[in-house]
Amino acid sequence: MSQSKVAVVLGVGPGLGAAVAHRFAREGFVVGLMARSFEQLTQIPSEIEQSGGKALSVTVDATDPASVKAAFEQVRWHGVPA
């Protein structure tokens, strides 16, 4: 996947974040979905994957730099170059 286009959306929720994630997926990006609450991340990845896209969900606290760093490391660990 090293040549994949990757987009990370931080603050995914049912509104704007989900719409942005879906748009990137339709454009051929692998999408890293990040949100504080795991509940925000349950439906969107399956919708993206049912449409033929690829997505990875990661919980993160955007106010904590260490949490953000760990989230991006998790995206990389799963083979998605971020």
trRosetta pair geometry for C-beta under 8 A, 3 or more apart (Angstrom, degrees):
i j d omega theta_ij theta_ji phi_ij phi_ji
1 4 4.4 -20 -173 -7 81 128
1 30 6.7 28 -166 -34 127 161
1 79 5.0 95 33 151 132 97
1 80 6.2 -54 127 -99 145 47
1 81 6.8 -178 114 -4 91 88
2 81 5.6 70 -133 -31 56 138
4 29 7.7 103 163 -152 91 46
4 30 4.8 29 154 -6 137 122
4 54 8.0 -48 -157 62 148 141
4 80 7.0 -69 79 -137 138 70
4 81 6.9 149 57 33 90 95
5 27 7.7 -74 99 117 145 95
5 28 6.0 66 44 109 126 90
5 29 4.6 -81 109 -106 100 72
5 30 7.0 156 82 15 52 73
6 29 6.2 118 -127 -167 14 93
6 30 5.1 -28 -105 66 73 95
6 31 7.8 160 -158 -89 58 25
6 32 6.7 32 -177 -13 103 104
6 75 7.7 116 -173 164 137 126
6 80 5.6 128 -117 174 131 95
6 81 5.9 -161 -13 77 147 64
6 82 5.7 -119 131 -99 148 55
7 21 7.7 179 103 -122 117 55
7 24 3.9 -101 50 -155 154 151
7 29 4.3 29 1 161 105 153
7 30 7.6 165 26 77 64 46
7 31 5.4 -19 71 -112 91 72
7 32 7.2 -159 98 28 43 76
8 31 7.5 142 -99 -166 31 54
8 32 3.9 -19 -110 68 81 115
8 34 6.3 27 180 -7 97 119
8 72 7.2 -19 -107 -104 167 85
8 75 6.5 -45 -97 -97 121 167
8 82 5.9 44 -47 -139 131 117
9 12 5.3 83 110 -72 110 97
9 17 5.5 136 155 -162 122 84
9 20 5.3 149 -119 100 134 115
9 21 4.7 -104 17 -74 157 90
9 24 7.1 -165 -45 10 115 144
9 31 6.4 -1 1 -170 108 104
9 32 7.1 170 22 84 60 61
9 33 5.9 -9 61 -116 99 56
9 34 6.7 -178 89 30 50 78
10 34 4.5 -20 -112 76 62 122
10 35 7.9 157 -166 -74 45 45
10 60 7.0 -64 -136 79 96 137
10 62 5.7 112 168 -99 121 122
10 68 7.6 9 -122 -127 141 103
11 17 5.2 -147 108 -87 70 134
11 34 7.2 12 -13 93 37 84
11 35 6.4 83 -140 -106 17 72
11 62 6.5 -2 -63 -43 91 153
12 17 3.9 -178 -125 147 41 130
12 18 6.2 91 -167 -66 87 60
12 21 6.0 33 -119 -40 118 140
12 33 4.6 0 -27 -166 164 92
12 34 6.3 131 -2 62 103 37
12 35 4.5 -90 55 -53 81 112
12 40 5.7 147 100 142 81 114
12 41 6.3 82 84 -90 129 77
12 44 6.2 -117 170 39 131 168
13 16 7.4 34 58 47 94 68
13 17 4.8 93 26 34 62 126
13 18 6.6 -86 91 -24 38 95
13 35 6.6 130 -64 -121 64 133
13 40 5.2 -59 -107 -145 58 125
14 17 8.0 44 23 56 17 95
14 18 5.6 -5 -153 -12 25 141
14 40 7.3 -118 -35 -140 70 82
15 18 6.4 127 58 26 14 101
15 19 6.9 -33 154 -6 44 108
16 19 5.6 -59 -146 38 32 112
16 20 6.2 31 158 -19 68 105
17 20 5.8 -54 -147 36 29 110
17 21 6.3 30 154 -19 64 108
17 33 7.9 100 158 -147 109 89
17 35 7.3 105 144 -82 162 109
17 40 7.9 21 86 171 144 123
18 21 5.6 -55 -147 37 31 113
18 22 6.3 31 155 -19 66 106
18 44 5.1 -134 -124 -106 95 124
19 22 5.8 -54 -147 37 30 111
19 23 6.4 32 153 -22 63 107
20 23 5.7 -55 -150 34 31 114
20 24 6.5 29 155 -16 65 104
21 24 6.0 -55 -150 36 30 108
21 25 6.4 31 153 -19 64 108
21 31 5.0 104 -157 180 85 150
21 33 5.7 29 -121 -96 146 101
21 44 5.9 43 90 175 151 130
21 48 6.7 -78 143 -73 103 133
21 55 7.0 53 178 -119 118 130
22 25 5.6 -56 -148 37 32 113
22 26 6.4 33 154 -20 66 105
22 44 7.7 -113 -56 -156 87 95
22 47 7.1 -40 -97 117 107 119
22 48 6.5 -144 -105 -91 62 88
22 51 7.8 60 -147 34 88 161
23 26 5.8 -53 -149 34 31 111
23 27 6.5 23 153 -13 63 109
24 27 5.7 -64 -151 41 33 109
24 29 4.1 -50 168 54 93 137
24 31 5.1 122 93 -90 122 110
25 28 7.9 98 180 -30 30 9
25 29 6.3 -86 -82 64 32 79
25 31 5.2 -57 -66 -19 90 131
25 48 4.5 -132 -111 -146 165 107
25 51 6.7 89 130 83 127 124
25 53 3.4 11 -169 -133 111 164
25 54 7.5 179 -131 42 97 43
25 55 6.6 -34 -91 -62 127 105
26 51 7.3 -45 -84 141 77 138
26 53 7.2 -62 -57 -68 38 130
29 53 7.9 14 73 -152 56 115
30 53 7.8 160 -112 178 43 85
30 54 4.6 -28 -123 86 84 114
30 55 7.3 176 -172 -84 61 36
30 56 7.5 28 165 -3 100 100
30 80 5.2 -148 124 -131 138 113
31 48 6.2 -106 43 -150 132 162
31 53 6.7 21 6 157 111 128
31 54 7.1 159 23 93 69 58
31 55 4.6 -18 70 -109 96 85
31 56 7.5 -177 94 27 53 64
32 55 7.6 163 -88 -158 19 63
32 56 5.3 -21 -115 66 65 99
32 58 6.4 -5 -175 10 95 120
32 71 8.0 124 164 155 125 96
32 72 8.0 67 154 -114 164 57
32 75 4.4 -5 -114 -117 142 132
32 80 6.1 160 -66 117 105 149
32 82 6.2 5 -19 -96 157 123
33 41 5.5 147 119 -130 121 99
33 44 5.9 153 -127 97 158 130
33 45 6.1 -129 18 -66 146 93
33 55 5.6 29 -16 -177 114 111
33 56 6.7 -178 24 84 78 43
33 57 4.8 -28 74 -104 110 64
33 58 7.0 154 81 23 55 68
34 57 7.9 153 -82 -160 35 50
34 58 5.1 -23 -101 74 79 94
34 59 7.5 125 -153 -131 65 12
34 60 4.6 -10 -168 25 111 128
34 62 7.6 113 132 -71 119 97
34 71 5.5 64 -121 176 128 145
35 38 7.7 160 85 -82 103 21
35 40 4.0 -103 138 83 163 133
35 41 5.3 -171 38 -51 118 99
35 57 7.8 -33 25 -158 97 92
35 59 6.6 -45 79 -120 61 58
35 60 7.1 112 57 41 14 78
36 40 7.5 59 54 18 60 138
36 59 6.7 47 -168 -164 21 83
36 60 6.7 -76 -86 80 49 46
36 61 5.7 61 -117 -99 95 58
36 62 7.0 -82 -62 -1 98 86
37 40 4.7 94 77 -6 94 102
37 41 7.5 178 100 -3 58 88
37 59 7.2 -80 137 -128 2 106
38 41 5.6 -70 -158 42 44 109
38 42 6.9 63 149 -51 73 92
38 57 7.6 88 -143 149 70 128
38 59 5.2 -43 -71 -74 78 126
39 42 6.1 -33 -153 -7 37 118
40 44 7.8 3 153 -1 63 125
41 44 6.5 -71 -145 41 42 108
41 45 6.7 33 175 -17 76 111
41 57 3.8 121 173 -154 126 128
41 58 7.7 -170 -126 34 160 25
41 59 6.9 -125 4 -72 148 73
42 45 7.6 -82 -175 29 17 98
42 46 7.7 -5 154 -1 54 114
42 57 7.7 51 -73 -114 33 170
43 46 6.1 -71 -160 42 38 106
43 47 6.2 37 152 -23 75 110
44 47 5.6 -57 -148 35 33 113
44 48 6.4 31 156 -19 67 105
44 55 7.0 -125 124 158 85 164
44 57 7.7 127 70 -88 100 112
45 48 5.7 -56 -148 37 34 111
45 49 6.1 26 157 -14 68 109
45 55 4.1 -154 -128 95 79 124
45 56 7.3 74 -118 -87 130 9
45 57 5.2 -88 -42 -40 138 108
46 49 5.7 -55 -141 42 33 108
46 50 6.1 37 157 -23 66 106
47 50 5.8 -53 -145 34 27 111
47 51 6.6 19 155 -12 60 109
48 51 5.9 -67 -157 41 30 107
48 53 4.2 -71 172 76 87 122
48 54 7.2 -56 133 60 114 8
48 55 4.2 78 76 -24 147 132
49 52 7.6 116 -171 -21 33 5
49 53 6.2 -97 -82 72 35 65
49 54 6.8 54 -98 -106 81 36
49 55 6.3 -110 -47 26 87 97
56 74 8.0 -173 148 128 129 93
56 75 6.1 144 88 -121 140 74
56 78 5.4 141 -125 92 152 158
56 80 5.9 -141 5 -8 144 150
58 71 4.6 127 137 -151 135 91
58 74 5.1 143 -121 89 130 135
58 75 6.3 -78 -31 -58 150 85
59 71 7.6 -132 87 -103 32 110
60 67 5.1 139 -159 148 72 100
60 68 5.9 81 -176 -95 128 50
60 70 7.5 173 -114 75 94 88
60 71 3.8 -10 -86 -67 130 147
61 64 4.3 40 93 18 112 112
61 67 4.2 36 47 91 83 171
61 68 7.8 -94 78 -46 53 72
62 67 7.6 -96 -58 93 19 119
62 68 6.3 65 -129 -78 48 109
63 67 8.0 29 62 45 51 133
64 67 3.8 65 86 7 111 115
64 68 6.8 171 89 -13 59 81
65 68 5.6 -54 -147 36 35 111
65 69 6.2 37 155 -20 68 105
66 69 5.7 -52 -147 37 32 113
66 70 6.3 32 154 -18 64 107
67 70 5.7 -54 -146 38 30 111
67 71 6.3 34 152 -24 63 105
68 71 5.6 -52 -149 32 31 114
68 72 6.6 27 155 -14 64 103
69 72 6.0 -58 -152 38 31 106
69 73 6.4 32 150 -19 65 107
70 73 5.5 -53 -147 37 34 114
70 74 6.4 39 152 -24 65 102
71 74 5.6 -51 -152 32 32 113
71 75 6.8 35 149 -19 63 100
72 75 5.5 -46 -150 31 39 114
72 76 6.6 38 150 -16 65 102
72 82 5.1 -144 -158 99 88 147
73 76 5.6 -54 -150 39 35 112
73 77 6.1 41 150 -27 67 106
74 77 5.4 -48 -141 32 33 116
74 78 6.6 27 159 -14 63 105
75 78 6.2 -63 -155 38 28 105
75 80 4.9 -71 174 78 81 113
75 82 4.4 59 102 -39 131 137
76 79 7.9 83 176 -41 35 9
76 80 6.7 -103 -92 72 28 61
76 81 6.5 42 -119 -119 78 40
76 82 5.5 -99 -60 21 82 98
